[in-house]
């Protein structure tokens, strides 16, 4: 756990590029490393043109908040699509009503935003479009399962 005040310049924070597949491509700068903080995780994201960072999902135990620094895109939520642009602030509560996916709609420019997350642990993340759940235990593990692979409580006992 870090108990020191952090003062950084964005240019000092290493960018970690990530390309999971053809739809998801971004870079991430961790302001607060997950291993050093247990209540808040803060990162700067840059999403490549016509890409997303993560699939549509929602957290059962954590709030996420985005501040759009530059660019434009859209947020897909349970209520449909909403255009976003620099200066917008979006807060996603825990639960199904906070479901979201951010998409860069530009053909040429990045979509850059800062992401503030609470880190209540454990957290369950649901991915309704792919019928998956993730079980996240802070600084320990991240495991993902298909929801239809349920077993009886006493099976194997």
N, C-alpha and C positions, 0 to 999 in steps of 0.2 A: 504494500500500500504506500502510495506517495503522500507525504504530508507537507509538501513544499508548494509554494506558489509557482505557477508556470507562466513564463513570459517568453513567447516565441514569435519569430517572424515567419510568415508562411513560406518564404523562400528557403528557410532552414529545415523544413520538414520534408523528409524523403517521400517521393511519390512511389506508390506500389501499384504497378499496372496489373490489371486482371482481365483476362479474356476467357470466359467459361465456354462459350459457344458463339455462334454467329449473331445471336440476339443480345448477348450480354457482354459489354465491354466498357471498362471504366478504369480510372486511377483513383487511389485513395491515399490521403495523408492523415495519419493518426495524430491528433493533438493530444488526447489522453489515451495512453495505451491501456488496453483491457487488463493487462497484468498489473498495472500500477493503481488503478482506480476501481472501486467496487460499487459506485453509485451512479456514475455518469460516464458515458463514452461519447467523445466528440471527434468528428472527422470532417475533412473537406473531400468532396467527391467531384470528379470531372467525368461526365458521361459523354462518350463519343457520339457524333452525329448519327441519328436514327437508331440508337441503341438504348438499352436500359441497364441499370445496375443489378436489380434483383427481380425475380418473378413477383406476381401479385401475391401478397401475404398479409397476415396480421399477427400481432403479438397478443398473447393472453395476459401477460403480466407487465408489459413495459410500454411507455409512451415514447413516440419519436416526434421530433420537430425538425423541420427543414427551413432554412433561410436561403432563398435563391440569390446567389451573388451575381451571376451573369448568364445570359442565354435565355432560351425559352423552351417550353416543352408542354407536357400534359401529365396530369395525375389521373390514374384510373382508380376509382373507388367503387364501393357498393352502390353508389348513386349515379354512376356513369363517369364521364370524362370531364375534366376541367382544365382549361389552359392555364399555364403558369409562366411567369416572367421574372426578371431580376427585380428584387425588392419584395417579392411575395414571401410570406411566412405561412407555413402549413403545419398544423399540429394534429397528429394521429393518436387518438386515445387507444388504450388496450381494448381488445375484443373485435368482433366481426365488423362493427361500425367504423373501426379504424383501418380496415383493409385498404391496401394501396399498392400501386406500381407507378414509378416515375419513368417517363419516356422522354428522350430528347427528340423533338420533332424537326430540328434543323437539319438541312442537308449538308451544312458546312461548318457550323460552329459548335463548340462544346457547350454543355449545360453544367454549370458549376454551382454547387450548393454546400452549405455547412449542415451537418446532421448532428443533432443533440439527442442522445438516447439515455433513458434510465436503464439500469442494469439489474433489475430485480431477478433473483435467481432462486430456483430454476425458472425458466421461461418456456412456454410452449408456443411454437409458431405454426400457424396453419396456412397451407397453400391450397386453397379451394380448387383452383384450375387443374391441379395434378393429383389431388386427393392424398396429399402428404402432410405429415406433421413433423416438426423438428423439436427435439428436446435439448435445450441449451442449459448447461450448468456452468456458471461464470468461472472462467479460467480452468475448467476441468475437461468438458467435452461438449461436442455438438454432434448429435445423431439424428438421422432422418429416417422416417418409416412411412410405408403406405398405410393409410387409415383402415383399409379393408383387411388388414392382416391381424385383426383382433384375435385374442385367444381367451378362453375361459379363465377366470381368476385362479381356480384351483388346478388347472391343467399342469401336469408334471410334478405336482407336489406330493 
